[in-house]
Amino acid sequence: MKYCVIKDYLSPYPDSLSFNRGDTVKVGNEYDGDSDWLGWVWCEGTNGVQAWMPINHLQISGKKGILKRDYNARELSVSTGEELEICEIVGGFGMAENCEGAKGWVPMKVLEKC
């Protein structure tokens, strides 16, 4: 689906952190801030890499989680007026691709359907 950026967004996590299906992570706290962004949990991989992950991407048992699918935690910085293609929406964020082919998560509250 095509979406237009209606408000600039600067990613606080611009680095691409990837995890693979079957990877084991240490599960931390569930996000409890902005009510538009619920359904995310802070995780740490065996290599020490930390990132927010959608809870529904994990099979959780206690403080251990196993990824049900590949996951890239990169967030995409965007500017007002850009058009993005959104292929998935999870917990208030959309997995976006811009016209240069860069991909990453963008908060849905800075987007509207074009």
CNS distance restraints for C-alpha pairs under 8 A (distance, minus, plus):
assign (resid   1 and name CA) (resid  85 and name CA) 5.50 0.50 0.50
assign (resid   1 and name CA) (resid  86 and name CA) 5.34 0.50 0.50
assign (resid   1 and name CA) (resid  87 and name CA) 6.69 0.50 0.50
assign (resid   1 and name CA) (resid 113 and name CA) 7.74 0.50 0.50
assign (resid   2 and name CA) (resid  83 and name CA) 6.76 0.50 0.50
assign (resid   2 and name CA) (resid  84 and name CA) 5.72 0.50 0.50
assign (resid   2 and name CA) (resid  85 and name CA) 4.74 0.50 0.50
assign (resid   2 and name CA) (resid  86 and name CA) 6.37 0.50 0.50
assign (resid   2 and name CA) (resid 113 and name CA) 6.11 0.50 0.50
assign (resid   2 and name CA) (resid 114 and name CA) 5.92 0.50 0.50
assign (resid   3 and name CA) (resid  83 and name CA) 5.71 0.50 0.50
assign (resid   3 and name CA) (resid  84 and name CA) 5.23 0.50 0.50
assign (resid   3 and name CA) (resid  85 and name CA) 6.26 0.50 0.50
assign (resid   3 and name CA) (resid  86 and name CA) 6.94 0.50 0.50
assign (resid   3 and name CA) (resid 111 and name CA) 6.02 0.50 0.50
assign (resid   3 and name CA) (resid 112 and name CA) 5.38 0.50 0.50
assign (resid   3 and name CA) (resid 113 and name CA) 4.31 0.50 0.50
assign (resid   3 and name CA) (resid 114 and name CA) 5.02 0.50 0.50
assign (resid   4 and name CA) (resid  80 and name CA) 7.71 0.50 0.50
assign (resid   4 and name CA) (resid  81 and name CA) 6.12 0.50 0.50
assign (resid   4 and name CA) (resid  82 and name CA) 5.75 0.50 0.50
assign (resid   4 and name CA) (resid  83 and name CA) 4.55 0.50 0.50
assign (resid   4 and name CA) (resid  84 and name CA) 6.22 0.50 0.50
assign (resid   4 and name CA) (resid 111 and name CA) 5.53 0.50 0.50
assign (resid   4 and name CA) (resid 112 and name CA) 5.47 0.50 0.50
assign (resid   4 and name CA) (resid 113 and name CA) 6.06 0.50 0.50
assign (resid   4 and name CA) (resid 114 and name CA) 5.35 0.50 0.50
assign (resid   5 and name CA) (resid  78 and name CA) 7.11 0.50 0.50
assign (resid   5 and name CA) (resid  79 and name CA) 6.45 0.50 0.50
assign (resid   5 and name CA) (resid  80 and name CA) 4.85 0.50 0.50
assign (resid   5 and name CA) (resid  81 and name CA) 5.31 0.50 0.50
assign (resid   5 and name CA) (resid  82 and name CA) 5.35 0.50 0.50
assign (resid   5 and name CA) (resid  83 and name CA) 6.38 0.50 0.50
assign (resid   5 and name CA) (resid  84 and name CA) 7.56 0.50 0.50
assign (resid   5 and name CA) (resid 110 and name CA) 5.84 0.50 0.50
assign (resid   5 and name CA) (resid 111 and name CA) 4.61 0.50 0.50
assign (resid   5 and name CA) (resid 112 and name CA) 6.68 0.50 0.50
assign (resid   6 and name CA) (resid  79 and name CA) 7.94 0.50 0.50
assign (resid   6 and name CA) (resid  80 and name CA) 5.02 0.50 0.50
assign (resid   6 and name CA) (resid  81 and name CA) 6.40 0.50 0.50
assign (resid   6 and name CA) (resid 110 and name CA) 5.44 0.50 0.50
assign (resid   6 and name CA) (resid 111 and name CA) 5.49 0.50 0.50
assign (resid   6 and name CA) (resid 112 and name CA) 6.84 0.50 0.50
assign (resid   7 and name CA) (resid  79 and name CA) 6.67 0.50 0.50
assign (resid   7 and name CA) (resid  80 and name CA) 5.01 0.50 0.50
assign (resid   7 and name CA) (resid 110 and name CA) 5.02 0.50 0.50
assign (resid   7 and name CA) (resid 111 and name CA) 7.29 0.50 0.50
assign (resid   8 and name CA) (resid  77 and name CA) 7.70 0.50 0.50
assign (resid   8 and name CA) (resid  78 and name CA) 5.65 0.50 0.50
assign (resid   8 and name CA) (resid  79 and name CA) 4.36 0.50 0.50
assign (resid   8 and name CA) (resid  80 and name CA) 5.14 0.50 0.50
assign (resid   8 and name CA) (resid 110 and name CA) 7.15 0.50 0.50
assign (resid   9 and name CA) (resid  77 and name CA) 5.38 0.50 0.50
assign (resid   9 and name CA) (resid  78 and name CA) 5.25 0.50 0.50
assign (resid   9 and name CA) (resid  79 and name CA) 6.50 0.50 0.50
assign (resid   9 and name CA) (resid 106 and name CA) 7.74 0.50 0.50
assign (resid   9 and name CA) (resid 110 and name CA) 7.23 0.50 0.50
assign (resid  10 and name CA) (resid  76 and name CA) 7.55 0.50 0.50
assign (resid  10 and name CA) (resid  77 and name CA) 4.57 0.50 0.50
assign (resid  10 and name CA) (resid  78 and name CA) 6.64 0.50 0.50
assign (resid  11 and name CA) (resid  75 and name CA) 5.63 0.50 0.50
assign (resid  11 and name CA) (resid  76 and name CA) 5.95 0.50 0.50
assign (resid  11 and name CA) (resid  77 and name CA) 5.00 0.50 0.50
assign (resid  12 and name CA) (resid  75 and name CA) 7.71 0.50 0.50
assign (resid  13 and name CA) (resid  74 and name CA) 6.52 0.50 0.50
assign (resid  13 and name CA) (resid  75 and name CA) 5.91 0.50 0.50
assign (resid  14 and name CA) (resid  74 and name CA) 5.78 0.50 0.50
assign (resid  14 and name CA) (resid  75 and name CA) 5.49 0.50 0.50
assign (resid  14 and name CA) (resid  76 and name CA) 6.55 0.50 0.50
assign (resid  14 and name CA) (resid  77 and name CA) 7.49 0.50 0.50
assign (resid  15 and name CA) (resid  74 and name CA) 5.78 0.50 0.50
assign (resid  15 and name CA) (resid  75 and name CA) 7.68 0.50 0.50
assign (resid  16 and name CA) (resid  72 and name CA) 6.61 0.50 0.50
assign (resid  16 and name CA) (resid  73 and name CA) 6.21 0.50 0.50
assign (resid  16 and name CA) (resid  74 and name CA) 4.47 0.50 0.50
assign (resid  16 and name CA) (resid  75 and name CA) 7.82 0.50 0.50
assign (resid  17 and name CA) (resid  49 and name CA) 7.47 0.50 0.50
assign (resid  17 and name CA) (resid  51 and name CA) 7.41 0.50 0.50
assign (resid  17 and name CA) (resid  72 and name CA) 5.66 0.50 0.50
assign (resid  17 and name CA) (resid  73 and name CA) 5.22 0.50 0.50
assign (resid  17 and name CA) (resid  74 and name CA) 6.05 0.50 0.50
assign (resid  18 and name CA) (resid  70 and name CA) 7.60 0.50 0.50
assign (resid  18 and name CA) (resid  71 and name CA) 5.76 0.50 0.50
assign (resid  18 and name CA) (resid  72 and name CA) 4.32 0.50 0.50
assign (resid  18 and name CA) (resid  73 and name CA) 6.23 0.50 0.50
assign (resid  19 and name CA) (resid  23 and name CA) 6.61 0.50 0.50
assign (resid  19 and name CA) (resid  67 and name CA) 7.78 0.50 0.50
assign (resid  19 and name CA) (resid  70 and name CA) 5.79 0.50 0.50
assign (resid  19 and name CA) (resid  71 and name CA) 5.16 0.50 0.50
assign (resid  19 and name CA) (resid  72 and name CA) 6.29 0.50 0.50
assign (resid  20 and name CA) (resid  67 and name CA) 6.89 0.50 0.50
assign (resid  20 and name CA) (resid  69 and name CA) 6.47 0.50 0.50
assign (resid  20 and name CA) (resid  70 and name CA) 4.24 0.50 0.50
assign (resid  20 and name CA) (resid  71 and name CA) 6.26 0.50 0.50
assign (resid  21 and name CA) (resid  66 and name CA) 7.67 0.50 0.50
assign (resid  21 and name CA) (resid  67 and name CA) 4.98 0.50 0.50
assign (resid  21 and name CA) (resid  68 and name CA) 5.36 0.50 0.50
assign (resid  21 and name CA) (resid  69 and name CA) 4.14 0.50 0.50
assign (resid  21 and name CA) (resid  70 and name CA) 4.59 0.50 0.50
assign (resid  21 and name CA) (resid  71 and name CA) 7.59 0.50 0.50
assign (resid  22 and name CA) (resid  66 and name CA) 5.62 0.50 0.50
assign (resid  22 and name CA) (resid  67 and name CA) 5.10 0.50 0.50
assign (resid  22 and name CA) (resid  68 and name CA) 6.35 0.50 0.50
assign (resid  22 and name CA) (resid  69 and name CA) 7.22 0.50 0.50
assign (resid  23 and name CA) (resid  45 and name CA) 7.76 0.50 0.50
assign (resid  23 and name CA) (resid  66 and name CA) 5.65 0.50 0.50
assign (resid  23 and name CA) (resid  67 and name CA) 5.56 0.50 0.50
assign (resid  24 and name CA) (resid  45 and name CA) 6.61 0.50 0.50
assign (resid  24 and name CA) (resid  46 and name CA) 7.03 0.50 0.50
assign (resid  24 and name CA) (resid  64 and name CA) 6.96 0.50 0.50
assign (resid  24 and name CA) (resid  65 and name CA) 5.67 0.50 0.50
assign (resid  24 and name CA) (resid  66 and name CA) 4.59 0.50 0.50
assign (resid  24 and name CA) (resid  67 and name CA) 6.62 0.50 0.50
assign (resid  25 and name CA) (resid  43 and name CA) 6.03 0.50 0.50
assign (resid  25 and name CA) (resid  44 and name CA) 5.34 0.50 0.50
assign (resid  25 and name CA) (resid  45 and name CA) 4.51 0.50 0.50
assign (resid  25 and name CA) (resid  46 and name CA) 6.35 0.50 0.50
assign (resid  25 and name CA) (resid  64 and name CA) 5.92 0.50 0.50
assign (resid  25 and name CA) (resid  65 and name CA) 5.16 0.50 0.50
assign (resid  25 and name CA) (resid  66 and name CA) 6.31 0.50 0.50
assign (resid  25 and name CA) (resid  67 and name CA) 7.82 0.50 0.50
assign (resid  26 and name CA) (resid  43 and name CA) 5.50 0.50 0.50
assign (resid  26 and name CA) (resid  44 and name CA) 5.04 0.50 0.50
assign (resid  26 and name CA) (resid  45 and name CA) 6.37 0.50 0.50
assign (resid  26 and name CA) (resid  46 and name CA) 7.78 0.50 0.50
assign (resid  26 and name CA) (resid  63 and name CA) 5.76 0.50 0.50
assign (resid  26 and name CA) (resid  64 and name CA) 4.93 0.50 0.50
assign (resid  26 and name CA) (resid  65 and name CA) 6.22 0.50 0.50
assign (resid  27 and name CA) (resid  41 and name CA) 7.01 0.50 0.50
assign (resid  27 and name CA) (resid  42 and name CA) 6.32 0.50 0.50
assign (resid  27 and name CA) (resid  43 and name CA) 4.71 0.50 0.50
assign (resid  27 and name CA) (resid  44 and name CA) 6.72 0.50 0.50
assign (resid  27 and name CA) (resid  60 and name CA) 7.77 0.50 0.50
assign (resid  27 and name CA) (resid  62 and name CA) 7.95 0.50 0.50
assign (resid  27 and name CA) (resid  63 and name CA) 4.83 0.50 0.50
assign (resid  27 and name CA) (resid  64 and name CA) 5.48 0.50 0.50
assign (resid  27 and name CA) (resid  65 and name CA) 6.02 0.50 0.50
assign (resid  28 and name CA) (resid  41 and name CA) 6.46 0.50 0.50
assign (resid  28 and name CA) (resid  42 and name CA) 5.03 0.50 0.50
assign (resid  28 and name CA) (resid  43 and name CA) 5.54 0.50 0.50
assign (resid  28 and name CA) (resid  44 and name CA) 7.72 0.50 0.50
assign (resid  28 and name CA) (resid  63 and name CA) 6.90 0.50 0.50
assign (resid  29 and name CA) (resid  41 and name CA) 5.74 0.50 0.50
assign (resid  29 and name CA) (resid  42 and name CA) 5.62 0.50 0.50
assign (resid  30 and name CA) (resid  39 and name CA) 7.32 0.50 0.50
assign (resid  30 and name CA) (resid  40 and name CA) 5.86 0.50 0.50
assign (resid  30 and name CA) (resid  41 and name CA) 4.12 0.50 0.50
assign (resid  30 and name CA) (resid  42 and name CA) 6.31 0.50 0.50
assign (resid  31 and name CA) (resid  37 and name CA) 7.61 0.50 0.50
assign (resid  31 and name CA) (resid  38 and name CA) 6.17 0.50 0.50
assign (resid  31 and name CA) (resid  39 and name CA) 7.04 0.50 0.50
assign (resid  31 and name CA) (resid  40 and name CA) 5.49 0.50 0.50
assign (resid  31 and name CA) (resid  41 and name CA) 5.68 0.50 0.50
assign (resid  31 and name CA) (resid  42 and name CA) 7.30 0.50 0.50
assign (resid  32 and name CA) (resid  38 and name CA) 6.73 0.50 0.50
assign (resid  33 and name CA) (resid  37 and name CA) 7.44 0.50 0.50
assign (resid  33 and name CA) (resid  38 and name CA) 7.75 0.50 0.50
assign (resid  34 and name CA) (resid  38 and name CA) 7.28 0.50 0.50
assign (resid  36 and name CA) (resid  91 and name CA) 6.94 0.50 0.50
assign (resid  36 and name CA) (resid  92 and name CA) 5.34 0.50 0.50
assign (resid  37 and name CA) (resid  91 and name CA) 5.03 0.50 0.50
assign (resid  37 and name CA) (resid  92 and name CA) 4.81 0.50 0.50
assign (resid  37 and name CA) (resid  93 and name CA) 7.17 0.50 0.50
assign (resid  38 and name CA) (resid  91 and name CA) 5.35 0.50 0.50
assign (resid  38 and name CA) (resid  92 and name CA) 7.27 0.50 0.50
assign (resid  39 and name CA) (resid  54 and name CA) 5.85 0.50 0.50
assign (resid  39 and name CA) (resid  55 and name CA) 5.63 0.50 0.50
assign (resid  39 and name CA) (resid  56 and name CA) 7.64 0.50 0.50
assign (resid  39 and name CA) (resid  90 and name CA) 7.75 0.50 0.50
assign (resid  39 and name CA) (resid  91 and name CA) 5.26 0.50 0.50
assign (resid  40 and name CA) (resid  52 and name CA) 6.06 0.50 0.50
assign (resid  40 and name CA) (resid  53 and name CA) 5.34 0.50 0.50
assign (resid  40 and name CA) (resid  54 and name CA) 4.42 0.50 0.50
assign (resid  40 and name CA) (resid  55 and name CA) 5.36 0.50 0.50
assign (resid  40 and name CA) (resid  91 and name CA) 6.88 0.50 0.50
assign (resid  41 and name CA) (resid  52 and name CA) 5.47 0.50 0.50
assign (resid  41 and name CA) (resid  53 and name CA) 5.40 0.50 0.50
assign (resid  41 and name CA) (resid  54 and name CA) 6.33 0.50 0.50
assign (resid  41 and name CA) (resid  55 and name CA) 5.97 0.50 0.50
assign (resid  42 and name CA) (resid  50 and name CA) 7.12 0.50 0.50
assign (resid  42 and name CA) (resid  51 and name CA) 5.75 0.50 0.50
assign (resid  42 and name CA) (resid  52 and name CA) 4.51 0.50 0.50
assign (resid  42 and name CA) (resid  53 and name CA) 6.34 0.50 0.50
assign (resid  43 and name CA) (resid  50 and name CA) 5.53 0.50 0.50
assign (resid  43 and name CA) (resid  51 and name CA) 5.56 0.50 0.50
assign (resid  43 and name CA) (resid  52 and name CA) 6.15 0.50 0.50
assign (resid  43 and name CA) (resid  53 and name CA) 6.77 0.50 0.50
assign (resid  44 and name CA) (resid  48 and name CA) 5.83 0.50 0.50
assign (resid  44 and name CA) (resid  49 and name CA) 5.53 0.50 0.50
assign (resid  44 and name CA) (resid  50 and name CA) 4.28 0.50 0.50
assign (resid  44 and name CA) (resid  51 and name CA) 6.65 0.50 0.50
assign (resid  45 and name CA) (resid  49 and name CA) 5.21 0.50 0.50
assign (resid  45 and name CA) (resid  50 and name CA) 6.31 0.50 0.50
assign (resid  51 and name CA) (resid  73 and name CA) 6.40 0.50 0.50
assign (resid  52 and name CA) (resid  73 and name CA) 6.85 0.50 0.50
assign (resid  53 and name CA) (resid  57 and name CA) 7.18 0.50 0.50
assign (resid  53 and name CA) (resid  71 and name CA) 8.00 0.50 0.50
assign (resid  53 and name CA) (resid  73 and name CA) 7.02 0.50 0.50
assign (resid  54 and name CA) (resid  58 and name CA) 7.36 0.50 0.50
assign (resid  54 and name CA) (resid  90 and name CA) 6.94 0.50 0.50
assign (resid  54 and name CA) (resid  91 and name CA) 7.21 0.50 0.50
assign (resid  57 and name CA) (resid  67 and name CA) 5.88 0.50 0.50
assign (resid  57 and name CA) (resid  68 and name CA) 5.42 0.50 0.50
assign (resid  57 and name CA) (resid  69 and name CA) 6.38 0.50 0.50
assign (resid  57 and name CA) (resid  71 and name CA) 7.94 0.50 0.50
assign (resid  58 and name CA) (resid  65 and name CA) 5.72 0.50 0.50
assign (resid  58 and name CA) (resid  66 and name CA) 5.45 0.50 0.50
assign (resid  58 and name CA) (resid  67 and name CA) 4.63 0.50 0.50
assign (resid  58 and name CA) (resid  68 and name CA) 5.46 0.50 0.50
assign (resid  59 and name CA) (resid  65 and name CA) 5.41 0.50 0.50
assign (resid  59 and name CA) (resid  66 and name CA) 5.18 0.50 0.50
assign (resid  59 and name CA) (resid  67 and name CA) 6.42 0.50 0.50
assign (resid  59 and name CA) (resid  68 and name CA) 6.56 0.50 0.50
assign (resid  60 and name CA) (resid  64 and name CA) 5.82 0.50 0.50
assign (resid  60 and name CA) (resid  65 and name CA) 4.32 0.50 0.50
assign (resid  60 and name CA) (resid  66 and name CA) 6.57 0.50 0.50
assign (resid  61 and name CA) (resid  65 and name CA) 6.21 0.50 0.50
assign (resid  67 and name CA) (resid  71 and name CA) 7.97 0.50 0.50
assign (resid  72 and name CA) (resid 104 and name CA) 7.76 0.50 0.50
assign (resid  73 and name CA) (resid 104 and name CA) 7.39 0.50 0.50
assign (resid  73 and name CA) (resid 105 and name CA) 7.39 0.50 0.50
assign (resid  74 and name CA) (resid 103 and name CA) 7.74 0.50 0.50
assign (resid  74 and name CA) (resid 104 and name CA) 5.02 0.50 0.50
assign (resid  74 and name CA) (resid 105 and name CA) 6.26 0.50 0.50
assign (resid  75 and name CA) (resid 103 and name CA) 7.95 0.50 0.50
assign (resid  75 and name CA) (resid 104 and name CA) 4.53 0.50 0.50
assign (resid  75 and name CA) (resid 105 and name CA) 4.34 0.50 0.50
assign (resid  75 and name CA) (resid 106 and name CA) 6.10 0.50 0.50
assign (resid  76 and name CA) (resid  96 and name CA) 7.62 0.50 0.50
assign (resid  76 and name CA) (resid 102 and name CA) 7.76 0.50 0.50
assign (resid  76 and name CA) (resid 103 and name CA) 6.60 0.50 0.50
assign (resid  76 and name CA) (resid 104 and name CA) 4.55 0.50 0.50
assign (resid  76 and name CA) (resid 105 and name CA) 5.60 0.50 0.50
assign (resid  76 and name CA) (resid 106 and name CA) 5.83 0.50 0.50
assign (resid  77 and name CA) (resid 106 and name CA) 7.45 0.50 0.50
assign (resid  78 and name CA) (resid  82 and name CA) 7.03 0.50 0.50
assign (resid  78 and name CA) (resid 106 and name CA) 7.89 0.50 0.50
assign (resid  82 and name CA) (resid  98 and name CA) 7.63 0.50 0.50
assign (resid  83 and name CA) (resid  98 and name CA) 6.65 0.50 0.50
assign (resid  83 and name CA) (resid  99 and name CA) 7.30 0.50 0.50
assign (resid  83 and name CA) (resid 114 and name CA) 7.78 0.50 0.50
assign (resid  84 and name CA) (resid  96 and name CA) 5.94 0.50 0.50
assign (resid  84 and name CA) (resid  97 and name CA) 5.56 0.50 0.50
assign (resid  84 and name CA) (resid  98 and name CA) 4.86 0.50 0.50
assign (resid  84 and name CA) (resid  99 and name CA) 7.03 0.50 0.50
assign (resid  85 and name CA) (resid  96 and name CA) 5.47 0.50 0.50
assign (resid  85 and name CA) (resid  97 and name CA) 5.23 0.50 0.50
assign (resid  85 and name CA) (resid  98 and name CA) 6.63 0.50 0.50
assign (resid  86 and name CA) (resid  94 and name CA) 5.88 0.50 0.50
assign (resid  86 and name CA) (resid  95 and name CA) 5.52 0.50 0.50
assign (resid  86 and name CA) (resid  96 and name CA) 4.53 0.50 0.50
assign (resid  86 and name CA) (resid  97 and name CA) 6.64 0.50 0.50
assign (resid  87 and name CA) (resid  94 and name CA) 7.22 0.50 0.50
assign (resid  87 and name CA) (resid  95 and name CA) 5.85 0.50 0.50
assign (resid  87 and name CA) (resid  96 and name CA) 6.58 0.50 0.50
assign (resid  88 and name CA) (resid  94 and name CA) 5.57 0.50 0.50
assign (resid  88 and name CA) (resid  95 and name CA) 5.29 0.50 0.50
assign (resid  88 and name CA) (resid  96 and name CA) 7.87 0.50 0.50
assign (resid  89 and name CA) (resid  93 and name CA) 5.62 0.50 0.50
assign (resid  89 and name CA) (resid  94 and name CA) 4.26 0.50 0.50
assign (resid  89 and name CA) (resid  95 and name CA) 6.38 0.50 0.50
assign (resid  90 and name CA) (resid  94 and name CA) 6.32 0.50 0.50
assign (resid  92 and name CA) (resid 107 and name CA) 5.94 0.50 0.50
assign (resid  92 and name CA) (resid 108 and name CA) 5.53 0.50 0.50
assign (resid  92 and name CA) (resid 109 and name CA) 7.42 0.50 0.50
assign (resid  93 and name CA) (resid 105 and name CA) 5.93 0.50 0.50
assign (resid  93 and name CA) (resid 106 and name CA) 5.33 0.50 0.50
assign (resid  93 and name CA) (resid 107 and name CA) 4.31 0.50 0.50
assign (resid  93 and name CA) (resid 108 and name CA) 5.17 0.50 0.50
assign (resid  94 and name CA) (resid 105 and name CA) 5.41 0.50 0.50
assign (resid  94 and name CA) (resid 106 and name CA) 5.34 0.50 0.50
assign (resid  94 and name CA) (resid 107 and name CA) 6.29 0.50 0.50
assign (resid  94 and name CA) (resid 108 and name CA) 5.97 0.50 0.50
assign (resid  95 and name CA) (resid 103 and name CA) 7.01 0.50 0.50
assign (resid  95 and name CA) (resid 104 and name CA) 5.51 0.50 0.50
assign (resid  95 and name CA) (resid 105 and name CA) 4.52 0.50 0.50
assign (resid  95 and name CA) (resid 106 and name CA) 6.50 0.50 0.50
assign (resid  96 and name CA) (resid 103 and name CA) 5.46 0.50 0.50
assign (resid  96 and name CA) (resid 104 and name CA) 5.44 0.50 0.50
assign (resid  96 and name CA) (resid 105 and name CA) 5.90 0.50 0.50
assign (resid  96 and name CA) (resid 106 and name CA) 6.50 0.50 0.50
assign (resid  97 and name CA) (resid 101 and name CA) 5.71 0.50 0.50
assign (resid  97 and name CA) (resid 102 and name CA) 5.48 0.50 0.50
assign (resid  97 and name CA) (resid 103 and name CA) 4.38 0.50 0.50
assign (resid  97 and name CA) (resid 104 and name CA) 6.75 0.50 0.50
assign (resid  98 and name CA) (resid 102 and name CA) 5.57 0.50 0.50
assign (resid  98 and name CA) (resid 103 and name CA) 6.69 0.50 0.50
assign (resid 106 and name CA) (resid 110 and name CA) 7.78 0.50 0.50
assign (resid 107 and name CA) (resid 111 and name CA) 7.40 0.50 0.50
assign (resid 108 and name CA) (resid 112 and name CA) 7.59 0.50 0.50
